C-alpha cells in the first residue's frame, strides 16, 4: 500500500475533543470489521468505516487505534481511503475476506441505488498487501460543431484514494472547460485550455488544443469499483461468518418497501433468498457465529430465523414488531435480544422455549429492560469476558453480553443469562445523600427519639434493598412521607413518580416496578403526619459514556451513534511467556454528528481511543 501524506487526529481517552479540525470522517454512517482469523493479510482486526458524505470508506487498524498505515515508523501516515465517488451517499458496509490475500468491501449507495463492490486488497507481493490503483481507461474528444477543432489531454495525474471508477466529462463553452464526474459531480472551477484543470480532489489534467462551444473531452477512469443493480438501495448488509453469502435488506426502487435479498460474492450475482411474508418489512440483520441469520421485522410481530442452507424462514411470534435483533447463544440457551418498535426497551426471546424471558421477576407480568432512551442499535458480544462485578470472595464474574448504543452517545451492555444490564464494580446500591451519618437514609425528624426507622437488611449497612438486576432501578431520590389520613406512607421517586401502593409499617414494601424494597419499623409512638424518610439510589450500571476520568464531563462524545460492531484481538505475550494471552472483546462505535469513531472496552466501559 502507498500511504498518502495526511494527518490523522487521534484523541486518547481523557483528552478534549477538537471542534475545529474537520478530520477525515464526514458523517460516519456504518462500519464493518475483518478479523485476522477470518481472512485477509493483516494480523489484527481491520475496521472499515463509511462516510455518509464524500463516498469514502476508511480502513482502521483497530488494535493500534489509528488509520491503517503500512509505515510502522510513522504512525501519523495513513493509507489511502477507498474511494467510490464524492457524489455517493453510502448507507451500509460489509466485508468479504474469503482467503488470506484479499479483502473486498461491499457498500450500499442511496444516491445511485446500487450495491458497490470495492476491493481493498487484491493480493500480496513480497509479503506486502497490494491495493488497486486508479487507471485511465480511455480518452475521447468530440467536435460537436464539426469545426475541425482538436483538443486532447497532454497529461493526466490521478490521486489514489480519491479517483474512482467513473466517466469525467469536460465541456467547453468556447473559453473555459467545465468539468463534471459521473460519480463525483460538477467542479465549479472552470479552467482555460493550456492550464492544469482540477478534477475535484480526484486529480489534475493538462489540456492542449482548441475547442469551440459544445466540444467535449471524455476521460474514463477505473479503480476496480463495481456497481451492481440489485433493484434498489441496500440499506443493510451482513456477511455470513463463512464468507459464502452477503445478506441484504434492499429498499425497492419502485415501491420503497424493503426486501430480503441474497448476493453471492463469489459469482458477483444475486442468489435466491427465502421468501418472507408479503407483508414483511425487514429492518435489521444479524448472523450468529454458527451462520444462522436473524431478521428484525418492523411491520409483522415476528423475528425471522433463516438457515442459509435451508429452504424456508422460521417466524418466531412476538407481541410487537421489532427494529433490531442480536442473537446470543450460550450455555443458557439460544437467546435473541430484540428492540420492539417505538420503545426504549430491549427484550429477550428464548428460541428453544419459544417464549419471552422475564427480565424483572419483581414486577407483575413479563418485563423487558427499559434503557430510558432511544436505541441506535444492538450487537452481540458472543465471547465471555470479565465483568466488573465480583462475588463474595472478590472474584470477577465472566460472561457474554449484548452492546446497546443509545442516541445520546452512551453504550450499555446486557448480560447473558438474565437480560439485566452489566453492573459496575458496586452494582445497584443505596446512595448516601448526607455525610457524617451512620445511615443510608435521612429523616426530617430525630431518629434518636425512637421514631419510625428502616430496618437493616442483614448484610452490609444497607437499610434499602435495590433490585440486583442492574437497569431496573434508576439513579434517583426516593421520598417516603407519612399521611395520617391514609394511615400509611406515600412513596415517590424523583424519576419513577408516585407509586400506586402505600408503605405500611412493619410490612416489607416493594415499589411498583420492583426497583426498591424496605421495611419501616414503627416507633415507640404513633407516626406523625408529614414525617419523611428519604434515600438515594445509584443505578450501578456499567456505562461507556466518554467520561473516562469521572469528572462529570465527557472526554469523547458520540453524537447520534450507529449500530455497535463487535471485534476482538489478543493482548499479552505470544512467545511462550508465563503471562496468559488474553483475547479481549471490543465494540466499534461510529458517531454521525460528531464525525468520530471509537473503540469501546466492555470490561471497563471506557472509550479507549477515538478517531476523526
Secondary structure, 3 states (H helix, E strand, C coil): CCCECCCCCEEECCCCCCCCCCCCCCCEEEEEEECCCCCCCCCCCEEEEEECCCCEEEEEECCCCEECCCCCCCCCCECCCEECCCCCCEEEEEEECCCCCCEEEEEEECCCCEEEEEEEECEEECCEEECCCCEEEEEEEECCCCCCCCEEEEEEEECCCCCCCEEEEEEECCCCEEEEECCCEEEEEEECCCCEEECCCCEEEEEEECCCCCCEEEEEEECCCEEECCCEEEEEEEECCCCCCEEEEEEECCCCCEEEEEEECCCCEEECCCCCCCCCCEEEEEECCCCEEEEEECCCCEEEEEECCCCCEEEEECCCCEEEEEEEEECCEEEEEEEECCCCEEEEEECCCCEEECCCCCCCCCCCEECCCCEEEEEEEEEEEEEEEECCCCCEEEEEEEEEEECCCCEEEEECCCCCECECCCCCEEECCCCCCCCCCEECCCHHHCCCEECCCCCCCCCCEECCCCCCCCCCEEEEEEECCCCEEEEEECCCEECCCCECCCCEEECCCCCEEEEEECCCCCCCCCCEEEEEEECCECCECCCCCCCCCCCCCCCCECCCEEEEEEECCCCCCCCCCEEEEEEEEEECCCCEEEEEECCCCEEEEEEC
